[in-house]
């Protein structure tokens, strides 16, 4: 059975409404993943990306004991075509979920993410204490042929117990930013994704 993109959006909205999270495979098709990976942003990622910090702007701190990833914020005015194709899908997701779940979503912010081997991100919540505008966290993975013994799982903590999600290429994970704590486990190989948040206000892009 051929699963269409609207089918995937329906599944996502149903699962987020029921469980607070959804895991959708092939949100990005293999050729779309490959096109993103072939761009210079990822080919020289650790030269161009910045070490990720904790907190917001003036309160941001770098602490490798908590998170070890490197990030590069995506500016929609300069993003290359393969990333714009992903952002178009993300916009469709936002509009569909808005219509289905009445969340009053207005915009999103997104960055490319690279975890070098052995790095991780300890358990945390994506919504800031002083800023509650992040409503949905959205992660799309770019790791081809990922194996379970390589680690790197996203561990989502639920009242019924934690679940682990492998960072397989094309897989999208969407969850409530304000409700679900999660962590990124260390991996034996470089781990890449497009990470973002859907907001109930227009994104402030001053940090780009």
N, C-alpha and C positions, 0 to 999 in steps of 0.2 A: 504494500500500500504506500502510495506516494504522499508524504506529509507536506502540506503546503505551508508557506510562511504564516498565513492567517491561522492555520491550525496550531502552529507553535505559539502564536500570541494568545490564542484561546486557552491553551494548556497552561501557559505562564500565568495568566490572570486567574484562572481557576485555582491553581496551586498556591499562589501568593495569598488569595483570599482564604483558602482553607487552612494552610499550614504556616503562612508567613514567609515562605521561600519557594523557589522553583528551580529545577535543573533542566535545561533545554539543550539537547544535543543538536549539532549541525545548524546552530544559529548562524554561524559563518560557514560557508561551504569550503572544501579543501582549497579550491583555486583562490578564494578570497583570503584565506589565511596565508597562503603562499605569497600573494601579491603584497600583503602588509609586511611579511618577513623580509621580502627582497628589497624593501626600501632602505635607504641609508640610515634612517632613524634607528633601526634595529641592528644593522650591520656593524655600526660603531657605537652601540648603545651605551656602554660604560664610559665612553669618552664624552658623550653629549648629555647623558642623563645626570641628574643631581641626586645626591643622597637624600632619601626621604626623612622628614622629621616628624615629630609628634606635637599635636596642638595646632593652633591657628596663628598665622602671621607673627605678631610681636611676641607671642608666647611659645613659638615653635622651638623645639629642642631636638638635637640629633642624639639618639641613644641606640647604638647598635645592639645593646642587650635586649631591647624591646622589638626593634624592627631593623631589617638589614637590606631593604629593597632600594632600588634606584628608580627615579621617575622622570617623566618628561611630559609636561602638560600639553594638551592638544589645543591649538588655536584654530577654530573653524575657518578663519579667514586665510590661513596659510597651509592648512592640512592638505596632503597629497590625495590623489583620487581614491586609492584603496581604503584609506581611513575615512574619507568622506562617504564611501559606500556603507561602512559600518555605522557611521553617525546617522545616516539616513534611516537605517534599520532601527537604531536606538530611538530616533524621533518617532517612528511608527509605533514602537513599543510604548513610548510615553503617551501618545495620543490614545492608543487602544486601552491601556490600563486606566487612563483618566476616565474614559467613557464607561469602562466596565466597573471600576471600583470607586469612582467619585473621590479621587484623592486630591484634586485641585493642583495637579502638577503643572509646572510652567517651563522648566528648563533643565539642563543637565551640565555637569562638568566632568571631564574625562582626562585621564593621563595614561600613557604607556608605562608599563611596569616591568622591571627585570629584577629577579632575585638571583644573585650569584649562588653557586653551589654552597650548601651549608648554612645559608641564611634563612631567616624566619621572621614571623611577626606574631608576637605573643597575643593572648586573648584580649579582645577589646570590643568596644561598640563604636560604630561609625558616626553616630550623631554626637556632636560636641555639646558640652554642658551649657555653653553660652550661645549656642547657635543650633536651633532645632529644625533647620530648613532641609536637611537631607532626609528624604523619605524612603527612597529605595536605593540599595546598593546593587550595582550591576557589574559583573566581571565576565569577560569573554577571554577564553584561553587560546594560546597560539602555539602550544607545544605538541609537535607531531610525534606519533608513536610512543606516547608516554606509558610507562609500565608501573604497576603498583609498587614494586620494590624500589622504585626510584624516589618515593616519598613525595613531598610537595603538596600534600592534600590540603584543601580548605576544610577546616573542621568547624562546623556550625553547631552551637550549643542550643538545645531545645529542652523544654521541661521533661520530655519523654526520653532524653538522652542525646548525646552528640552523634552527628553523622559526619562522615568523611566523603569529600568529593574530589575525585582525581582531576588534575588540570589538563584534560585532553583537548587537543586542538578543535576549535569550533564550538566547544561547549560553553553555554552561557549560564551563569548562576545569578539569580535575582532574589533579594531578600529585604525584609524590613530593616532599615538602618537604625530605627529607634528601639527595636525589640530584641534582635538576635545578636548576641555576642559570638565572636568567631576568632579563629587564629589560622595562620599559615604555617604548616609544618616544614621543617628543613628538607631539602631535596639533595640528591647526589649529582644533579645536573642543573644547568641554568633553566630558570622557570620564567616564562614570559606571558603577559596578559595585557588586555586593555581594561582598565579599572575606572569606574565612574559612579556618579550618584545622580539620581533624579530628584529635583528640588521643587519646593512649592513657592519659589520666588525666582526671579531672573538671576542667572549666574553672575557673580562678580569676578571678572577675569583679570583683576589687577595683579594677581600673583603670577601671571604668565611670564 
